Amino acid sequence: MRKVNKHLLFIAFIVIIAAILLFMIKKDSQQNETNPVLYSITDRSKGNLLINNHMLKVEIVNTPSSIIQGLSGRTKIGSDGMLFVLPERRQGNFWMKDMLFDLDFVWIKNSRVVDLHENIAAPSKIGFEEDINRIRTDQYVDLVLELPAGKIKELQIQRGQSVKTLANDKFQPS
């Protein structure tokens, strides 16, 4: 009888541990999903983004080639900013290759500002690749917003503020 009770107790313990592990894996996979609506929008579409009560018109990039290209080679943004929709949540790591103007970076996770980098200088026209500014955050992010330098200060954007892409409800391309 004692052997049966020990076996049942052991089996119950294994089942509980397995259930906890499955719950943790499911929760982690849900947290690593980016916004599927933003990711399914046509690359380089224009959209609206609400941050600190300011409505911004942004260009949305969500393909690997567009994310790599970003704003490189342009003389101006062409909208209020560029919103990068990353294919999975990861630590932010961008560079300023072929950038012709200075930028601010807003790092976003789960529709919240988690980090900021202001007034990142464009590389000099004469320089080496190792001189190119690399912008990093230790935060895991799913969106990155690039703005013209000085916009973070002008709009008073701060860590912890909510960011609404309108895709959280209904995305409205402009």
QUIZIVEN-V325949 format. One record per helix or strand of 3 or more residues. SS is the DSSP state (H for helix, E for strand). FROM is the first residue (numbers start at 1). TO is the last residue. If there is no record, write none. Layout:
# QUIZIVEN-V325949
ss->SS from->FROM to->TO
ss->SS from->FROM to->TO
This chain:
# QUIZIVEN-V325949
ss->H from->2 to->31
ss->H from->36 to->40
ss->E from->45 to->51
ss->E from->54 to->61
ss->H from->64 to->69
ss->E from->81 to->95
ss->E from->103 to->109
ss->E from->112 to->120
ss->H from->129 to->131
ss->E from->134 to->148
ss->H from->151 to->155
ss->E from->162 to->164
